């Protein structure tokens, strides 16, 4: 894999008039410009890396913040419609770039699925998958896209077919987005793997984690600290415990099982359930839960950031 450092010179330079607004849901092109500026203005601490390209040739971009200590990974936007996850990841970046952090190396990928994210902003608000070309299933019905969070090499399942929102793809890492993450993270000796999603307010553990396992105990501590910020209740458990079912191909399970990352989690952000303010748009449809007022970005960031700090402090304690 070739990792391409992206610089102001290479990108043509950020516009001096560009002003990024964190408390709105920004287009992918605005996000990319913000990331370039963050790296250009902080060259000693921040590095912008292109780890691959999507089906539609968009950059798969990771921001590296710091270059010493334990390596920590945070991603967001693997599901196109989960805009709040992208906004919170970008607030994490803003916090770390402006105020610094502990002696660790953060790798943050705020938009894993740039094609799907862009499509959800311009064409179909509740689109979930990537934008892989249409595939035809056994019924000869052809549909576009793969659920990237079913495409990792952990308990992979080859069904349901391409017209399902959770179609896993033909085989593990069939997609350029998931392959880029795999190739980038292999041999990086990660200590934390966080993938941000929405919605439901849950802190999900790798499958089959015992009740007294350090992974679960740290998640319980983090959820308690999170609740203290704005009162948000987050359920802690495995997917089987929370949903009474278990999915295959999940990123958190792959990181735990194949990369050996003990502290590997999915965080399902706000809201807990669909907000009443959006009921006129989609009634009782559960997809309404993906609609979040931009006014909630700040509060969601504040509480989630406190939970992340609990995890980081534990890793730093164990590492030194």
matplotlib code that plots the C-alpha trace (Angstrom):
import matplotlib.pyplot as plt

x = [0.0, 1.2, 0.4, 0.4, 1.1, -1.2, 0.2, -0.8, 1.5, 0.0, -3.6, -3.1, -3.3, -6.2, -8.2, -7.4, -11.1, -12.2, -14.0, -15.0, -18.2, -18.2, -21.8, -23.3, -23.2, -20.5, -20.1, -17.2, -15.3, -15.5, -14.2, -11.3, -10.3, -10.6, -8.3, -5.7, -5.7, -5.3, -2.3, -0.7, -1.0, 0.4, 3.1, 5.1, 2.1, -0.4, -0.1, -2.7, -2.5, -4.3, -4.6, -6.6, -9.3, -13.0, -15.1, -15.8, -12.2, -12.6, -9.7, -9.7, -8.1, -6.7, -5.4, -2.5, -2.2, 1.0, 3.8, 4.8, 3.3, 0.4, -1.4, -5.2, -7.7, -11.1, -13.3, -16.7, -19.0, -18.7, -22.5, -23.4, -26.5, -24.9, -23.9, -23.6, -20.7, -18.7, -19.4, -18.3, -15.1, -14.3, -14.8, -12.4, -9.8, -10.6, -10.1, -6.8, -5.4, -6.2, -5.5, -3.2, -3.6, -1.7, 1.5, -0.3, -0.7, -4.2, -5.2, -8.7, -10.6, -13.7, -15.3, -14.7, -17.5, -17.1, -19.1, -22.1, -21.8, -21.8, -24.7, -26.8, -26.2, -27.3, -29.6, -30.9, -30.8, -31.1, -28.5, -26.3, -23.9, -21.0, -21.5, -20.2, -21.6, -24.9, -24.6, -27.3, -28.4, -30.0, -33.3, -31.7, -32.6, -29.7, -28.8, -25.9, -23.6, -22.0, -22.5, -18.9, -19.5, -20.3, -17.3, -14.5, -12.9, -14.6, -17.5, -18.2, -21.5, -22.2, -25.9, -28.2, -28.1, -27.2, -30.6, -30.3, -29.0, -26.7, -25.3, -21.8, -20.2, -18.9, -16.0, -14.2, -12.4, -14.0, -14.3, -11.5, -12.6, -12.3, -9.1, -7.5, -8.2, -6.9, -3.7, -3.1, -3.7, -2.0, 1.3, 0.5, 0.1, -3.1, -4.2, -7.6, -10.1, -13.2, -15.8, -18.5, -22.0, -25.6, -28.0, -29.3, -26.8, -24.9, -21.3, -20.9, -18.3, -16.5, -18.5, -18.3, -16.6, -17.0, -18.6, -15.4, -13.2, -11.1, -12.7, -16.2, -15.1, -13.5, -16.6, -18.8, -16.5, -16.6, -20.4, -20.7, -18.5, -20.4, -23.7, -22.4, -21.9, -25.5, -27.4, -27.3, -27.8, -25.7, -26.3, -23.1, -22.9, -22.2, -24.4, -25.9, -26.7, -28.2, -30.0, -30.4, -28.6, -25.1, -23.9, -20.8, -18.1, -18.1, -15.0, -14.8, -14.8, -12.1, -9.9, -10.3, -9.8, -7.4, -5.4, -5.4, -6.8, -8.2, -10.1, -12.2, -15.7, -18.5, -20.1, -23.7, -24.2, -27.4, -30.3, -31.6, -34.7, -36.1, -36.7, -40.3, -39.2, -38.7, -42.0, -43.6, -40.9, -41.0, -43.7, -42.9, -40.2, -37.2, -35.0, -36.0, -33.3, -30.6, -32.0, -30.2, -30.5, -27.1, -27.6, -26.9, -23.4, -21.7, -23.4, -22.8, -19.2, -18.8, -20.1, -18.4, -15.1, -15.2, -15.8, -12.9, -10.6, -11.4, -10.2, -7.1, -6.0, -6.4, -4.2, -1.6, -1.5, -1.0, 1.7, 4.1]
y = [0.0, 3.5, 6.2, 9.6, 12.6, 15.4, 18.9, 22.5, 22.4, 19.2, 20.4, 23.8, 25.4, 26.3, 29.4, 32.2, 33.0, 29.5, 29.3, 25.9, 25.7, 22.9, 23.2, 22.2, 19.1, 19.9, 18.6, 16.2, 18.8, 21.3, 18.6, 17.8, 21.5, 21.8, 18.8, 20.2, 23.5, 21.8, 19.9, 22.9, 25.2, 22.6, 20.7, 19.6, 17.8, 17.1, 15.1, 14.4, 11.0, 9.5, 5.8, 5.0, 6.1, 5.2, 3.6, 7.1, 8.2, 10.3, 10.5, 8.1, 10.5, 10.0, 12.8, 11.9, 14.0, 13.5, 11.1, 9.5, 7.1, 4.6, 4.6, 5.2, 5.0, 6.8, 6.6, 7.9, 8.0, 4.4, 4.5, 7.4, 8.7, 8.9, 12.5, 13.2, 10.7, 12.7, 16.0, 14.6, 13.1, 16.5, 18.2, 15.7, 16.9, 20.5, 19.8, 18.0, 20.5, 23.6, 22.3, 19.3, 16.1, 13.4, 11.8, 9.5, 9.3, 9.7, 8.5, 9.9, 9.1, 11.3, 10.0, 6.3, 6.3, 9.6, 8.4, 7.4, 10.4, 12.8, 10.8, 11.1, 14.9, 15.4, 12.6, 10.2, 11.3, 7.8, 6.1, 3.7, 1.8, 2.7, 3.4, 0.2, -0.4, -2.4, -6.1, -8.7, -11.3, -14.7, -13.1, -11.1, -7.9, -5.5, -2.9, -0.6, -0.6, -2.6, -2.1, -1.4, -2.4, -5.9, -6.2, -6.9, -10.3, -11.3, -13.8, -12.7, -13.7, -13.7, -12.8, -10.9, -10.0, -6.7, -5.0, -5.2, -2.2, -4.7, -6.4, -7.5, -7.8, -10.8, -11.5, -9.8, -6.6, -6.6, -2.8, -0.2, 1.6, -1.4, -2.6, 0.8, 0.6, -3.0, -2.1, 1.0, -0.4, -3.8, -3.8, -0.4, -1.9, 0.0, 0.3, 1.8, 1.3, 3.4, 3.6, 6.2, 5.6, 6.7, 6.2, 4.6, 5.8, 2.6, 1.6, -1.8, -4.3, -7.0, -10.2, -12.7, -10.3, -11.7, -9.6, -9.1, -8.4, -5.1, -4.1, -4.1, -2.5, 0.4, 0.9, 1.0, 3.7, 5.7, 5.5, 6.7, 9.7, 10.4, 10.5, 13.0, 15.6, 16.0, 13.1, 10.9, 7.2, 4.8, 1.1, -1.0, -4.5, -6.8, -6.7, -10.0, -8.6, -5.3, -6.5, -10.2, -10.9, -10.7, -9.4, -10.5, -8.5, -5.7, -3.4, -3.5, -7.3, -7.4, -5.0, -7.0, -10.4, -9.9, -6.8, -7.7, -4.3, -5.0, -1.7, -1.9, -0.3, 0.9, 4.1, 4.7, 8.4, 10.5, 10.3, 7.5, 7.3, 9.5, 13.1, 14.4, 17.5, 15.3, 13.3, 15.5, 14.5, 10.8, 9.9, 6.9, 5.6, 4.6, 6.2, 9.5, 8.7, 9.6, 13.1, 15.2, 19.0, 20.6, 22.2, 18.8, 18.5, 20.4, 18.5, 15.1, 16.0, 17.2, 14.1, 11.7, 13.5, 12.9, 9.2, 9.0, 10.7, 8.0, 5.4, 7.3, 7.8, 4.1, 3.3, 5.9, 4.4, 0.9, 2.0, 3.9]
z = [0.0, -0.9, 1.7, 0.1, 2.4, 1.3, 1.6, 0.8, -2.2, -3.6, -3.1, -4.6, -1.1, 1.1, 0.3, 2.7, 2.8, 3.7, 7.1, 8.3, 10.5, 12.9, 14.1, 10.7, 8.5, 5.9, 2.4, 1.8, -0.2, 2.7, 5.1, 2.9, 2.7, 6.5, 7.0, 4.5, 6.4, 9.8, 8.5, 6.7, 9.8, 12.2, 10.2, 13.3, 14.9, 12.1, 9.0, 6.3, 4.7, 1.7, 2.4, -0.8, -3.1, -3.1, -6.0, -7.3, -6.9, -3.8, -1.3, 1.7, 4.1, 7.6, 9.8, 12.0, 15.1, 17.2, 16.4, 19.7, 22.3, 21.8, 18.5, 18.7, 15.8, 15.4, 12.3, 11.4, 8.4, 7.4, 7.0, 4.7, 6.5, 10.0, 9.6, 13.4, 13.5, 11.0, 12.7, 16.1, 14.6, 13.1, 16.5, 18.0, 15.4, 16.2, 19.9, 19.4, 16.9, 19.0, 22.5, 22.1, 24.0, 25.8, 24.5, 22.0, 18.2, 16.9, 13.5, 12.7, 9.5, 9.6, 6.4, 5.7, 3.0, 1.1, -2.0, 0.1, 2.4, -0.6, -2.2, 1.0, 1.0, -2.5, -3.6, -1.0, 2.6, 4.2, 1.9, 4.0, 1.8, -0.4, -4.1, -5.6, -9.1, -9.2, -8.5, -9.3, -6.7, -7.1, -8.0, -10.8, -9.0, -9.3, -6.7, -5.8, -2.8, 0.0, 3.7, 4.7, 8.3, 7.2, 4.9, 7.5, 8.0, 11.3, 11.3, 7.7, 6.2, 2.4, 2.7, 2.4, -1.3, -3.0, -2.5, 1.2, 3.2, 5.0, 2.0, 3.1, -0.4, -2.2, 0.3, 3.1, 2.1, -1.3, -1.1, -1.5, 1.6, 3.9, 2.2, 2.8, 6.5, 6.7, 4.9, 6.9, 10.3, 9.9, 12.0, 13.6, 17.1, 17.9, 21.5, 20.8, 18.0, 18.0, 15.2, 15.5, 14.3, 15.0, 16.4, 19.7, 22.4, 22.8, 23.5, 21.8, 22.7, 20.6, 20.5, 23.3, 25.8, 29.3, 32.0, 34.0, 31.0, 31.0, 27.6, 29.2, 32.5, 30.7, 28.6, 31.7, 33.2, 30.0, 29.8, 33.4, 32.7, 29.5, 31.4, 33.9, 31.1, 29.8, 31.3, 28.2, 29.0, 26.9, 26.9, 27.2, 25.8, 22.9, 19.8, 20.9, 24.3, 23.1, 19.9, 20.7, 17.4, 16.1, 12.8, 10.8, 9.2, 11.9, 12.1, 15.9, 15.9, 13.2, 15.2, 18.4, 16.9, 14.0, 15.1, 18.7, 19.9, 23.4, 23.6, 20.5, 20.4, 18.3, 19.7, 18.6, 19.2, 19.8, 19.6, 21.7, 19.5, 16.7, 17.7, 17.7, 15.8, 12.6, 12.9, 10.2, 7.8, 8.1, 10.7, 12.8, 10.4, 12.4, 9.8, 11.5, 14.1, 11.6, 11.4, 14.0, 14.6, 14.1, 17.5, 19.0, 17.5, 20.3, 23.2, 21.5, 21.0, 24.6, 26.2, 23.8, 24.2, 28.0, 27.4, 24.9, 27.4, 30.0, 27.4, 26.4, 30.0, 30.7, 27.6, 28.6, 32.2, 30.8, 28.4, 30.6]

ax = plt.figure().add_subplot(projection="3d")
ax.plot(x, y, z, "-o")
ax.set_aspect("equal")
plt.show()
